[in-house]
């Protein structure tokens, strides 16, 4: 669950160029690659590693006290959490820059995006005595860690059926150790295509078929 969604730092710049080429080839351009400094990429990997590792700890801790089905539900929660981050990471790797856009502009967009769904869920525990305050503080910490991926997380929340299909179709490829480095470009190109389609204005409705001739 922790390692499956982590990006390859050494290949991140190559993936960024590939995402831009894919967008332009699909006709969703012109765009430019989102090239990050090495230090920024390392910082993002550390934040994502911590967040994926601890994000569901409050829920899994509570499930330990559920008799019989608790351990099974924990496995399910961890699996869904991993799938969620596989999708988020794929769309994050497929980010591009519009002409004239900079990394600072992307940071501003991330700041303006809504808080992640799991942060809002954790904050709902505030009315609980003592534990509620701990959950709120934990939620704030998770929100800070998740800030670079707010837009991608919001996209997953807004398009649940699409994201489930994308996750299930790519999970086996990305979660396979070693081979995920070979399969990752396929997932990246798929994510670039999906993002490009979602950013396009809705196509006009098809005209109604003509009425059959009267008898």
N, C-alpha and C positions, 0 to 999 in steps of 0.2 A: 504493500500500500504506500509506503514511503518512497521507495525507489522507482516505481513504475513511471510516474509522470515527470520525473526530473529531466530537464533538457541537457543536452551535451554542450558544455561551455566551449570546448575546443572547436566545435563545428557551428557555433551559434551564428557567426558572421556569414558562413557559407549558406546556412539555412535562410538567413535574412535575404540574401541575394536571390536565392531560389524562389522564395515567396514572392518577391517583386517581379521576377521573370514570369512566374506562373500567372500572376494577376494580369500582367500586360499581354501575355499570350492568350488569356481567356477573354480579352477585350474589356477588362475592368480597370484599365489604366487611363493615363499614364501615372505610375507610382514609382517611388524610390525605395530602396531597401532601408530597413530600420536597423542601422548598425550601431551597436552599443559598445562603449568602452569596456575593456576586460574587467575592470574593477566593478563597474555597474552590473555586469552580467554575474559576477561572483556573488555580489550582494543579493541579487534577486534569487539566485539558487539557494543561498543560505536561508533567506526568508521563507521561500516556498518549502524547503525541507522541514523547517521548524513548524510551519503552519500545518502541513499535511500530517506531521507526526502527532501534534497535540490538539488539532482542531476538534476532534470528536471524543477527546478524553472524558469530558463531563458526561456525555451520553453513555459511553461504554462503561464508565465507572458505575453509573446508576443501573445499567443493565446487569451488572454482576450480581445484584441483589434480587433479580427476577428468577424464581425457581424454574427448573426444567428447560424452558425455552430461551433463557437469558443468553447462554453461550452461542446458540445458533443465531439469535438476533444480532449479537455482536459481530459475528462473521459477515452477516448480510450488510450491516451498517458500514463496516470497513470496506467491503467490496464496492458498495455504491459510492462511498467517499473517494476511493481510488479511481473509479470510472469518471466521476465528476472532474477530478483534477487532470485526468488524461485528456479530456475534452478541453478544459480550460488551458492547459499547457499547449495543446495543438493550435488553438486559436491565437494564443499569445505568440507562438513561434511564427505564425502567419501574418503578424502585424506588418504594415507598410506605412510609409510616409507619403502623404499627398504632396504635390509640388509646393515647395516653400515651407512645408511643415517641418518642425524640429522635435527632438525628444522632449524638450520642455513643454511643447504644445501637447504631447501625449500625456505628460504628467498632469497637466491642467485638466484634461478631459477625464483622467482617472479620478482626480479629486472631486470633480463634479458628478461623477457617477454615484448611484445609490449604494448604501452599505450592503455588503453581501448578505444573502439570506440567512446564513448560519450565524452571523453576528447579530442580526435582528432576533433570531430565535433564542440565542443565549441571553440577550438583554430582556427577554420576556420573563426571565426568572427573578427579576428585581424584587417583586413583592414577597418572595420567600425570605423569612427571617435569617439573618447571618449569611446563609448560603447565597441568597440573592445578590448581596453586595459583591461576593467573590465572583459570581457569574458575570456581573456587569463589568468588573475590572478585567476579567478574562476576555470578555467580548471586545473591550476596547483594545486589548493587546492583539487579538486576532484581526481586528479591523486595521490596525497599523501594518501588520504583516501582509495583509491581503490587498492593500491599497494599489499596488501595481497591476493587479488583475481584476479590479472592480468592473471594468467594462466587459471582460470576457465572462465573469461570473454572472453579471446581469443578463448577458445574452443567453447563457444556459438556462437561467430562470425564466426568461421570456419565451423561449422556444423549447419546451420540455420534450415534446415528441421527436423533434428533429435531433435534439442533442442525445436522446436515448439511442436512436438509430445510429448516429455517428459514433457514439461511445462503443456500442456493441460490435460495430463493424471494424473498429480499430484497436480495441482493447488487447486482443490476442497478439497483434503485431507489435504494439508498443511495449507490452508487459513482458515480452520474451527477452530474457537477458542476452546480451551480445547482439542477437539478431535485430533488436530494436534499432540499433544504429543503421542497419541496412534498410529496414522498413520505414524508418521515420520520414524520409523524403516523400514517400507515398502519402502518408498521413498529412504531412505539411501541405502538399499540393491539393489534397482533398479539402483541407481547412481553408486554403486560399480561395478555392472555388466557392465554397459555401459562404464565406464572408463577402465575397464579391457579389454573389447573388442576393444576399440579404441587404446589401447596401444599395441595390438598384431600386428605382421606383417600381411600384406594383404595375404589372402589365395590365392593359385594358381588358375588360371582360370580352369574351368571345361573343360574336353576334348570335342571336337565337336562330336555329334552323328554320327555313321557310316552312310555312304551313302546307300540309298535303293538299293537292287539288280536290275540290269538291266533287263528289260522285255525280 
